[in-house]
């Protein structure tokens, strides 16, 4: 149960950070979204064995941490959470790509370069994406996606999936609490009860989803999500986007 409560807390932590009152938080969310997309495109466009050329791109997330006053702990914990998947993608490169290369006077297999490049690229792009949510919030990002003419069905699906993942976890926590009260002293759910437990969780979440949908209809929902209004762009927003795009091009080609 404490682990599940920590999961719920971590899930909402980025949204809480998005309520900050800094210069970065005040920027137009569409500007931050476009800057992040340009950053990700620039990072992933490098060759699969580039490492040193990626180092100038550390500046973008570092400044976002500093100017947005975002604590590094929540972002790093989420990066560590996905690191096993990233490692599993590139860990076989040193085994299959054993072409010798010299790096700083040391002979290494070429696969180690590609593996290191995968780790750096994933760390940079994931941290930039998490910082985008931590400085803008998902509601404002959804409205920015609609401004880019992203189909509303995709935006709505993204919002509802993110928003009601916490509802699913709350239902799971309630069921685990009820199971623990009926089986005192037992650690976890018995293997024989896994099937009925998952089935009950599915039925409960479907019933909860139906009630949520009926509540949305009663409040005038018609298939379009209407978040709070976002102020119009100003010269500061355009200058922010222009400077970052110029820096990304400079770091990419020079």
C-alpha positions as CSV (number, residue, x, y, z in Angstrom):
1,X,0.0,0.0,0.0
2,X,2.7,2.6,0.7
3,X,4.2,1.8,-2.7
4,X,0.9,2.4,-4.4
5,X,0.4,5.7,-2.5
6,X,3.9,6.8,-3.6
7,X,2.9,5.9,-7.2
8,X,-0.2,8.1,-6.9
9,X,1.9,10.9,-5.5
10,X,4.5,10.7,-8.2
11,X,1.8,10.6,-10.9
12,X,0.4,14.0,-9.7
13,X,3.8,15.5,-8.9
14,X,4.4,16.9,-12.4
15,X,1.0,18.6,-12.4
16,X,1.8,20.1,-9.0
17,X,5.1,21.4,-10.3
18,X,3.2,23.0,-13.3
19,X,1.5,25.4,-10.9
20,X,4.8,27.2,-10.3
21,X,5.1,31.0,-10.7
22,X,8.4,31.4,-12.6
23,X,9.4,33.1,-15.8
24,X,9.3,29.7,-17.6
25,X,5.9,28.8,-16.3
26,X,4.5,32.1,-17.6
27,X,5.6,31.4,-21.2
28,X,3.0,30.4,-23.8
29,X,2.7,26.6,-23.7
30,X,2.7,26.4,-27.5
31,X,6.1,28.1,-27.6
32,X,7.5,25.6,-25.0
33,X,5.9,22.7,-27.0
34,X,7.4,23.8,-30.3
35,X,10.8,24.4,-28.6
36,X,10.7,20.9,-27.1
37,X,9.7,19.3,-30.4
38,X,12.6,21.1,-32.2
39,X,15.0,20.0,-29.4
40,X,13.9,16.3,-29.7
41,X,14.2,16.3,-33.5
42,X,17.7,17.9,-33.3
43,X,18.9,15.3,-30.7
44,X,17.6,12.2,-32.5
45,X,18.9,13.4,-35.9
46,X,22.6,12.7,-35.0
47,X,24.4,9.6,-36.2
48,X,23.9,6.5,-34.0
49,X,27.5,6.7,-32.6
50,X,27.7,10.4,-31.9
51,X,28.4,11.3,-28.2
52,X,30.5,14.5,-28.0
53,X,28.2,16.3,-30.5
54,X,25.3,15.8,-28.1
55,X,26.9,17.5,-25.1
56,X,25.8,21.1,-26.1
57,X,22.2,19.9,-25.9
58,X,22.6,19.5,-22.2
59,X,22.1,23.2,-21.9
60,X,18.4,23.2,-22.7
61,X,17.2,20.9,-19.8
62,X,19.7,22.4,-17.5
63,X,18.3,25.9,-18.0
64,X,14.8,24.6,-17.8
65,X,15.6,23.1,-14.4
66,X,17.2,26.4,-13.2
67,X,14.8,29.0,-14.6
68,X,11.7,26.9,-13.9
69,X,12.9,26.1,-10.3
70,X,12.1,22.4,-11.0
71,X,13.6,20.0,-8.4
72,X,15.8,17.4,-10.1
73,X,14.6,14.5,-7.9
74,X,11.2,13.8,-9.5
75,X,12.6,14.0,-13.0
76,X,15.6,11.8,-12.2
77,X,13.4,9.2,-10.5
78,X,11.2,8.9,-13.6
79,X,14.3,8.6,-15.8
80,X,15.6,5.8,-13.6
81,X,12.2,4.1,-13.9
82,X,12.4,3.9,-17.7
83,X,16.2,3.2,-17.8
84,X,15.8,-0.6,-17.8
85,X,13.8,-0.4,-21.1
86,X,16.4,1.9,-22.6
87,X,19.3,-0.3,-21.5
88,X,17.5,-3.4,-22.9
89,X,17.4,-1.7,-26.3
90,X,21.1,-1.0,-26.6
91,X,22.8,-3.5,-24.3
92,X,23.4,-6.0,-27.2
93,X,25.2,-3.4,-29.4
94,X,28.6,-4.1,-27.8
95,X,28.2,-7.8,-28.4
96,X,27.1,-7.7,-32.1
97,X,29.1,-4.6,-33.2
98,X,32.6,-5.4,-32.2
99,X,34.4,-3.2,-34.8
100,X,37.4,-1.7,-33.0
101,X,37.5,2.1,-32.7
102,X,40.0,4.4,-30.8
103,X,38.5,6.8,-28.3
104,X,41.0,9.0,-26.3
105,X,43.7,6.5,-26.9
106,X,41.6,3.6,-25.8
107,X,40.4,0.8,-28.1
108,X,36.7,0.1,-27.7
109,X,34.1,-1.9,-29.6
110,X,32.0,0.3,-31.8
111,X,28.9,-1.0,-30.1
112,X,29.8,0.8,-26.9
113,X,29.6,4.1,-28.7
114,X,26.2,3.3,-30.1
115,X,25.1,2.1,-26.7
116,X,26.3,5.4,-25.0
117,X,24.6,7.4,-27.7
118,X,21.3,5.7,-27.1
119,X,21.5,6.4,-23.3
120,X,22.4,10.1,-23.8
121,X,19.7,10.6,-26.4
122,X,17.0,9.0,-24.4
123,X,18.0,10.9,-21.2
124,X,18.0,14.2,-23.0
125,X,14.7,13.7,-24.9
126,X,12.8,12.2,-21.9
127,X,14.0,14.9,-19.5
128,X,12.9,17.6,-22.0
129,X,9.5,16.0,-22.3
130,X,9.0,15.7,-18.5
131,X,10.2,19.3,-18.0
132,X,7.6,20.4,-20.6
133,X,4.8,18.8,-18.5
134,X,6.3,20.1,-15.3
135,X,6.4,23.7,-16.6
136,X,3.1,23.8,-18.5
137,X,0.7,21.2,-17.3
138,X,-1.2,18.7,-19.4
139,X,-4.3,20.9,-19.8
140,X,-2.3,23.7,-21.5
141,X,-0.4,21.3,-23.6
142,X,-3.6,19.7,-24.8
143,X,-4.9,23.2,-25.9
144,X,-1.6,23.8,-27.6
145,X,-2.0,20.5,-29.5
146,X,-5.4,21.7,-30.6
147,X,-3.9,25.0,-31.8
148,X,-1.6,22.8,-34.0
149,X,-4.7,21.2,-35.5
150,X,-4.1,17.8,-33.8
151,X,-7.4,15.8,-34.1
152,X,-9.5,16.3,-31.0
153,X,-10.0,12.6,-30.5
154,X,-6.3,12.0,-30.0
155,X,-6.0,15.0,-27.6
156,X,-9.0,13.9,-25.6
157,X,-7.7,10.3,-25.4
158,X,-4.4,11.6,-24.1
159,X,-6.0,13.7,-21.5
160,X,-8.4,11.1,-20.3
161,X,-5.8,8.4,-20.2
162,X,-3.4,10.6,-18.1
163,X,-6.2,12.0,-15.9
164,X,-7.9,8.8,-15.0
165,X,-4.9,6.6,-14.6
166,X,-5.0,7.9,-11.0
167,X,-8.6,6.8,-10.8
168,X,-7.6,3.2,-11.7
169,X,-4.8,3.3,-9.1
170,X,-7.3,4.5,-6.5
171,X,-9.7,1.7,-7.3
172,X,-6.7,-0.8,-7.0
173,X,-5.7,0.7,-3.7
174,X,-9.3,0.4,-2.4
175,X,-9.5,-3.2,-3.4
176,X,-6.1,-4.1,-1.9
177,X,-7.2,-2.4,1.4
178,X,-10.5,-4.5,1.4
179,X,-8.5,-7.7,0.6
180,X,-6.0,-7.0,3.4
181,X,-8.9,-6.5,5.9
182,X,-10.3,-9.9,4.9
183,X,-7.0,-11.6,5.1
184,X,-5.0,-10.2,8.0
185,X,-1.4,-11.1,8.2
186,X,-1.2,-12.2,4.6
187,X,1.3,-10.4,2.3
188,X,-0.1,-9.6,-1.1
189,X,-2.9,-11.3,-3.0
190,X,-2.8,-15.1,-3.1
191,X,-2.1,-16.6,-6.6
192,X,-5.4,-18.4,-6.6
193,X,-7.2,-15.0,-6.2
194,X,-5.4,-13.2,-9.0
195,X,-8.0,-14.0,-11.6
196,X,-11.1,-12.9,-9.7
197,X,-9.2,-9.9,-8.3
198,X,-8.3,-8.6,-11.8
199,X,-11.8,-9.3,-13.0
200,X,-13.3,-7.3,-10.2
201,X,-10.9,-4.5,-10.9
202,X,-11.9,-4.4,-14.5
203,X,-15.6,-4.4,-13.6
204,X,-15.2,-1.7,-11.0
205,X,-13.2,0.6,-13.3
206,X,-15.7,0.1,-16.1
207,X,-18.5,1.1,-13.7
208,X,-16.4,4.1,-12.5
209,X,-15.7,5.2,-16.1
210,X,-19.4,5.1,-16.9
211,X,-20.2,7.3,-13.9
212,X,-17.4,9.7,-14.9
213,X,-18.8,9.9,-18.5
214,X,-22.3,10.5,-17.3
215,X,-21.0,13.3,-15.1
216,X,-19.2,14.8,-18.1
217,X,-22.4,14.7,-20.2
218,X,-24.4,16.4,-17.4
219,X,-21.8,19.2,-17.5
220,X,-22.2,19.8,-21.2
221,X,-19.5,17.6,-22.7
222,X,-19.9,17.2,-26.4
223,X,-16.7,15.6,-27.5
224,X,-14.5,18.8,-27.3
225,X,-12.3,19.6,-24.3
226,X,-12.4,23.2,-23.2
227,X,-9.7,24.1,-20.7
228,X,-9.0,27.5,-19.3
229,X,-8.1,30.2,-21.8
230,X,-4.4,30.8,-22.6
231,X,-3.1,34.3,-23.0
232,X,-2.0,35.3,-26.5
233,X,1.6,35.1,-27.5
234,X,3.8,38.2,-27.0
235,X,7.3,39.3,-28.1
236,X,8.9,37.5,-25.2
237,X,7.4,34.2,-26.2
238,X,8.5,34.6,-29.9
239,X,12.0,35.7,-28.8
240,X,12.3,32.6,-26.6
241,X,11.3,30.2,-29.4
242,X,13.6,32.0,-31.9
243,X,16.7,31.9,-29.7
244,X,16.3,28.2,-28.9
245,X,15.8,27.2,-32.5
246,X,18.8,29.2,-33.5
247,X,20.9,27.5,-30.7
248,X,19.6,24.1,-31.8
249,X,20.6,24.7,-35.4
250,X,24.0,26.0,-34.3
251,X,24.7,23.0,-32.0
252,X,23.5,20.6,-34.7
253,X,25.4,21.8,-37.7
254,X,28.5,23.4,-36.1
